[in-house]
């Protein structure tokens, strides 16, 4: 299971990076630019294969990728196929293509999920589209409060509550009533996680903190909802737009908290946090992995669109400044800005990774405990 989790993590990360860089590559070729290298990972290079004018390389550090285009750093050239000699629109299309491809990937994955049966929160008695097929309705955990009875028992979002003291549960209202009835007493809850069923003995709190409830969980009625194949692209597009907007709103909230002087480290995760989450999501099943990958793809798109040096959005910002000024920025100034930006991003990744190891310490160790 541990090796499988690591393999899934690498495959997801690799897919997101490959699709992103493929967008840059395709648009650069369509614009007639000279692409020198299409690299997966960051150097040092493990090996490369040259086809025509382009080298396709696999590099040692698998935390990114790149497409090397002649003149992309702003250096002047007489080569008409150089990035710098192309129109502003052609350069913009290349710069934004990676972000666009990640959004398209999310759309494709969500559409596939809607065809298979995507886990969806539904209200009790809610009437869905006549074309929708609803199956496997469950009472699922969507949030676990820290230091709660549920958290102490390692209950995770995505787990479903099946029984209480051997009695089947058919609604959230029934779950709430039986939980309150057993406040202060040891109570056996039966959970389902993916294909695994297990029991936990919890003691519901008589006087829980405000907004948490006796167990410290938020519950929702979740079902697998699928649609006919001819509807999935349209519904997938609508769901992708909704997911993108929700993610943008979450990012705006985090930035607002940071500007207001609040700590936001708990809202950020890097490779370690994603690896631990991948293990938890993989335990729930393939369809949850599709949702998770789509969410990561949207996050990657939004992060790369931020107008910060070294990111795609930063380079688009420089292009906008060029159009406003009517002349190109100095090569040195742009290179220094990108170098400083890249260094700050590396420092941020190191900081987030250290925080992740602290936050997910036990979970991170379990990823490797059967290997060494």
C-alpha positions as CSV (number, residue, x, y, z in Angstrom):
1,X,0.0,0.0,0.0
2,X,2.8,2.4,0.9
3,X,4.7,1.8,-2.4
4,X,1.3,2.2,-4.3
5,X,0.7,5.5,-2.5
6,X,4.1,6.8,-3.6
7,X,3.5,5.6,-7.1
8,X,0.1,7.3,-7.3
9,X,1.6,10.5,-5.9
10,X,4.3,10.5,-8.6
11,X,1.8,9.7,-11.3
12,X,-0.6,12.6,-10.3
13,X,2.3,15.1,-10.0
14,X,3.7,13.9,-13.3
15,X,0.4,14.2,-15.0
16,X,-0.2,17.8,-13.8
17,X,3.3,18.9,-14.8
18,X,3.2,17.1,-18.2
19,X,-0.2,18.6,-19.1
20,X,0.9,22.1,-18.0
21,X,4.2,22.0,-20.0
22,X,2.5,20.3,-23.0
23,X,0.3,23.4,-23.2
24,X,3.3,25.7,-23.5
25,X,4.9,23.3,-26.0
26,X,1.9,23.0,-28.3
27,X,1.3,26.8,-28.4
28,X,5.0,27.5,-29.0
29,X,5.0,25.1,-32.0
30,X,1.8,26.6,-33.3
31,X,3.2,30.1,-33.1
32,X,6.3,28.9,-35.1
33,X,8.7,29.3,-32.2
34,X,11.9,27.3,-31.9
35,X,11.6,24.9,-29.0
36,X,15.0,23.7,-27.9
37,X,14.0,21.4,-25.0
38,X,10.9,19.9,-23.4
39,X,12.0,18.8,-20.0
40,X,10.2,16.9,-17.3
41,X,11.6,17.7,-13.8
42,X,14.5,20.1,-13.1
43,X,18.2,19.5,-13.9
44,X,20.5,17.7,-13.6
45,X,19.4,15.7,-16.6
46,X,19.1,11.9,-16.4
47,X,18.8,11.4,-20.1
48,X,17.5,13.2,-23.2
49,X,16.3,12.2,-26.7
50,X,16.6,14.7,-29.6
51,X,13.9,14.7,-32.3
52,X,14.4,17.4,-35.0
53,X,15.3,20.6,-33.3
54,X,13.9,19.7,-29.8
55,X,15.4,17.6,-27.0
56,X,13.0,15.8,-24.8
57,X,14.6,15.3,-21.4
58,X,13.9,13.5,-18.1
59,X,15.6,15.3,-15.2
60,X,16.4,14.4,-11.6
61,X,14.2,16.7,-9.5
62,X,10.6,15.8,-10.3
63,X,9.0,18.9,-8.8
64,X,8.4,20.8,-12.0
65,X,9.2,20.9,-15.7
66,X,10.0,23.4,-18.5
67,X,9.8,24.2,-22.1
68,X,13.0,26.0,-23.3
69,X,12.1,28.4,-26.2
70,X,14.8,30.4,-28.1
71,X,14.7,34.0,-26.9
72,X,12.3,33.4,-24.0
73,X,14.5,35.3,-21.5
74,X,14.3,38.4,-23.6
75,X,17.7,38.2,-25.3
76,X,17.7,39.9,-28.7
77,X,18.0,37.7,-31.8
78,X,17.8,37.9,-35.6
79,X,16.0,34.6,-35.5
80,X,12.4,35.2,-36.6
81,X,11.4,32.1,-34.7
82,X,12.7,33.5,-31.4
83,X,10.1,34.1,-28.7
84,X,11.1,37.7,-28.4
85,X,10.4,38.4,-32.1
86,X,6.9,37.1,-32.0
87,X,3.8,39.3,-31.6
88,X,2.5,40.1,-28.1
89,X,-0.6,38.0,-28.7
90,X,1.5,34.9,-29.7
91,X,3.7,35.3,-26.6
92,X,0.6,35.7,-24.4
93,X,-1.0,32.6,-25.9
94,X,2.2,30.6,-25.1
95,X,2.5,31.9,-21.5
96,X,-1.2,31.3,-20.7
97,X,-1.4,27.9,-22.3
98,X,-0.1,25.9,-19.3
99,X,-2.7,27.4,-17.0
100,X,-5.4,26.7,-19.6
101,X,-4.3,23.1,-20.0
102,X,-4.6,22.5,-16.3
103,X,-8.1,23.8,-16.2
104,X,-9.0,21.7,-19.3
105,X,-7.5,18.6,-17.5
106,X,-9.8,19.3,-14.5
107,X,-12.7,19.6,-16.9
108,X,-11.9,16.2,-18.5
109,X,-11.4,14.5,-15.1
110,X,-14.6,15.8,-13.7
111,X,-16.6,14.9,-16.8
112,X,-15.2,11.4,-16.6
113,X,-16.2,11.3,-13.0
114,X,-19.7,12.4,-13.7
115,X,-20.0,9.6,-16.2
116,X,-18.8,7.0,-13.7
117,X,-20.6,8.4,-10.7
118,X,-19.1,11.3,-8.8
119,X,-19.5,11.6,-4.9
120,X,-21.9,14.5,-4.5
121,X,-23.4,16.1,-1.4
122,X,-27.2,16.0,-1.7
123,X,-29.9,17.3,0.7
124,X,-32.3,14.8,2.1
125,X,-35.4,14.8,-0.1
126,X,-33.5,16.8,-2.8
127,X,-34.8,16.3,-6.3
128,X,-32.0,15.9,-8.9
129,X,-32.3,16.0,-12.7
130,X,-34.4,13.2,-14.2
131,X,-31.3,12.0,-16.2
132,X,-29.2,11.6,-13.0
133,X,-28.6,8.1,-11.6
134,X,-28.2,8.2,-7.8
135,X,-26.7,5.3,-5.9
136,X,-24.7,4.3,-2.8
137,X,-26.2,7.0,-0.6
138,X,-24.2,7.4,2.7
139,X,-23.9,9.6,5.7
140,X,-20.3,10.9,5.3
141,X,-17.9,12.9,7.3
142,X,-16.9,16.1,5.5
143,X,-14.9,17.8,8.2
144,X,-13.2,16.7,11.5
145,X,-12.5,19.3,14.2
146,X,-9.0,19.1,15.9
147,X,-8.8,17.6,19.4
148,X,-12.3,16.2,19.1
149,X,-13.4,12.6,19.9
150,X,-13.5,11.9,16.2
151,X,-10.0,13.3,15.6
152,X,-8.6,11.2,18.5
153,X,-10.1,8.1,16.9
154,X,-8.4,9.0,13.5
155,X,-11.8,9.5,11.8
156,X,-11.1,11.2,8.4
157,X,-13.2,13.2,5.9
158,X,-14.7,10.8,3.5
159,X,-15.5,8.1,6.1
160,X,-19.1,7.1,6.2
161,X,-21.0,6.2,9.4
162,X,-22.9,3.0,8.9
163,X,-24.1,2.0,12.4
164,X,-24.2,3.1,16.0
165,X,-24.1,0.4,18.7
166,X,-25.0,-2.1,16.0
167,X,-28.1,-0.2,14.8
168,X,-28.1,1.0,11.1
169,X,-28.2,4.7,10.5
170,X,-30.4,6.0,7.6
171,X,-30.3,9.8,8.0
172,X,-28.2,12.6,9.5
173,X,-31.1,13.4,11.8
174,X,-31.1,9.9,13.2
175,X,-27.4,10.0,13.6
176,X,-27.6,13.3,15.6
177,X,-30.4,12.0,17.9
178,X,-28.6,8.7,18.7
179,X,-25.3,10.5,19.3
180,X,-27.0,13.0,21.8
181,X,-28.7,10.1,23.5
182,X,-25.3,8.5,24.1
183,X,-23.5,11.6,25.3
184,X,-20.9,10.9,27.9
185,X,-21.0,7.1,27.3
186,X,-18.8,4.8,25.3
187,X,-20.5,4.3,22.0
188,X,-19.5,2.0,19.1
189,X,-19.6,3.6,15.7
190,X,-19.1,1.5,12.6
191,X,-17.4,3.3,9.7
192,X,-16.8,2.6,6.1
193,X,-13.7,3.9,4.3
194,X,-13.5,2.8,0.7
195,X,-14.0,-0.9,0.7
196,X,-12.9,-1.2,4.4
197,X,-15.4,-1.4,7.3
198,X,-14.1,-0.8,10.8
199,X,-15.4,0.1,14.3
200,X,-14.4,2.9,16.7
201,X,-15.4,3.4,20.3
202,X,-16.1,7.1,20.9
203,X,-17.5,9.1,23.8
204,X,-19.8,11.9,22.5
205,X,-19.3,15.1,24.4
206,X,-22.1,16.4,26.6
207,X,-20.9,20.0,26.3
208,X,-18.9,20.4,23.1
209,X,-17.3,23.6,22.0
210,X,-19.6,26.0,20.0
211,X,-20.1,24.8,16.5
212,X,-18.5,21.4,16.8
213,X,-21.1,19.0,18.1
214,X,-20.6,15.9,20.4
215,X,-18.3,14.1,18.0
216,X,-16.6,17.1,16.4
217,X,-17.6,16.2,12.8
218,X,-19.5,17.9,10.1
219,X,-21.8,15.4,8.2
220,X,-23.4,15.4,4.9
221,X,-25.5,12.9,2.9
222,X,-23.3,11.9,0.0
223,X,-24.2,9.8,-3.0
224,X,-22.6,8.7,-6.3
225,X,-24.4,10.7,-9.0
226,X,-23.8,9.9,-12.7
227,X,-25.2,11.3,-15.9
228,X,-25.5,10.1,-19.5
229,X,-22.3,10.5,-21.6
230,X,-23.8,13.3,-23.7
231,X,-24.5,15.5,-20.7
232,X,-21.2,15.0,-18.9
233,X,-19.1,17.5,-20.9
234,X,-21.5,20.3,-20.2
235,X,-22.1,19.4,-16.5
236,X,-18.3,18.9,-16.2
237,X,-17.7,22.4,-17.5
238,X,-20.1,23.9,-15.1
239,X,-18.6,22.0,-12.2
240,X,-15.1,23.1,-13.2
241,X,-16.1,26.7,-13.3
242,X,-17.7,26.3,-9.9
243,X,-14.6,24.6,-8.5
244,X,-12.3,27.3,-10.0
245,X,-14.4,30.1,-8.4
246,X,-14.5,28.3,-5.0
247,X,-10.7,27.9,-5.2
248,X,-10.1,31.5,-6.1
249,X,-12.4,32.6,-3.2
250,X,-10.4,30.4,-0.8
251,X,-7.1,31.9,-2.0
252,X,-8.5,35.4,-1.6
253,X,-9.5,34.5,1.9
254,X,-6.1,33.3,2.7
255,X,-4.4,36.4,1.3
256,X,-6.8,38.6,3.2
257,X,-6.0,36.7,6.5
258,X,-2.2,37.1,5.7
259,X,-2.6,40.9,5.0
260,X,-4.6,41.1,8.3
261,X,-1.7,39.6,10.2
262,X,-3.3,36.2,10.8
263,X,-1.3,33.0,10.5
264,X,-2.1,31.1,7.3
265,X,0.5,28.4,7.4
266,X,-2.2,25.9,8.4
267,X,-4.0,26.6,5.1
268,X,-1.0,25.8,2.9
269,X,0.4,22.4,1.9
270,X,3.4,21.4,-0.2
271,X,4.6,18.0,-1.6
272,X,4.6,16.3,1.8
273,X,1.1,17.4,2.6
274,X,-0.1,16.3,-0.8
275,X,1.6,12.9,-0.5
276,X,-0.2,12.3,2.9
277,X,-3.5,13.5,1.4
278,X,-2.9,11.2,-1.6
279,X,-2.7,8.2,0.7
280,X,-5.9,9.1,2.4
281,X,-7.8,9.8,-0.8
282,X,-6.5,6.6,-2.5
283,X,-8.0,4.6,0.4
284,X,-11.4,6.0,-0.6
285,X,-11.2,4.7,-4.2
286,X,-10.5,5.7,-7.8
287,X,-13.4,8.2,-8.2
288,X,-12.1,10.2,-5.2
289,X,-8.6,10.3,-6.8
290,X,-10.2,11.7,-10.0
291,X,-11.8,14.5,-7.9
292,X,-8.5,15.1,-6.0
293,X,-6.5,15.3,-9.2
294,X,-9.0,17.7,-10.7
295,X,-8.7,19.9,-7.5
296,X,-4.9,19.9,-7.6
297,X,-5.0,20.8,-11.3
298,X,-7.2,23.8,-10.7
299,X,-4.9,24.8,-7.8
300,X,-1.8,24.6,-10.0
301,X,-3.5,26.7,-12.7
302,X,-4.5,29.4,-10.2
303,X,-1.0,29.5,-8.5
304,X,0.7,29.8,-11.9
305,X,-1.6,32.6,-13.0
306,X,-0.6,34.7,-10.0
307,X,1.3,37.8,-11.3
308,X,4.5,37.0,-9.4
309,X,8.0,36.8,-11.1
310,X,9.0,33.3,-12.2
311,X,5.4,32.2,-12.6
312,X,3.4,32.3,-15.8
313,X,1.3,35.1,-14.4
314,X,4.5,37.2,-13.7
315,X,5.6,36.9,-17.3
316,X,2.2,37.9,-18.5
317,X,2.5,40.9,-16.2
318,X,5.8,41.9,-17.8
319,X,4.2,41.5,-21.2
320,X,1.4,43.8,-20.1
321,X,3.9,46.4,-18.9
322,X,5.6,46.2,-22.2
323,X,2.4,47.0,-24.1
324,X,1.6,49.9,-21.8
325,X,5.1,51.4,-22.1
326,X,5.3,50.7,-25.8
327,X,8.8,49.1,-25.5
328,X,10.3,45.9,-23.9
329,X,11.6,45.9,-20.4
330,X,15.3,45.6,-19.9
331,X,16.6,42.0,-20.1
332,X,18.6,42.4,-17.0
333,X,15.7,43.8,-14.9
334,X,13.4,40.9,-16.0
335,X,16.0,38.3,-15.4
336,X,16.8,39.7,-11.9
337,X,13.1,39.8,-11.1
338,X,12.6,36.2,-12.2
339,X,15.6,35.0,-10.3
340,X,14.5,36.7,-7.1
341,X,11.0,35.4,-7.6
342,X,12.2,31.8,-8.1
343,X,14.4,32.0,-5.0
344,X,11.5,33.3,-2.9
345,X,9.3,30.4,-4.2
346,X,12.0,27.9,-3.3
347,X,12.2,29.4,0.2
348,X,8.4,29.2,0.5
349,X,8.4,25.6,-0.6
350,X,11.0,24.8,2.0
351,X,9.0,26.6,4.7
352,X,5.8,24.8,3.8
353,X,7.5,21.4,3.6
354,X,8.9,21.9,7.1
355,X,5.4,22.8,8.3
356,X,4.0,19.8,6.6
357,X,6.4,17.4,8.2
358,X,5.5,18.9,11.6
359,X,1.7,18.8,10.9
360,X,1.6,15.4,9.2
361,X,4.6,13.9,11.1
362,X,2.9,10.6,11.9
363,X,1.3,10.3,8.5
364,X,4.5,11.1,6.7
365,X,6.4,8.5,8.7
366,X,3.7,5.9,7.8
367,X,4.4,6.5,4.1
368,X,7.8,5.0,4.5
369,X,7.7,2.7,7.6
370,X,7.3,-0.4,5.4
371,X,10.1,0.5,3.1
372,X,13.0,0.9,5.4
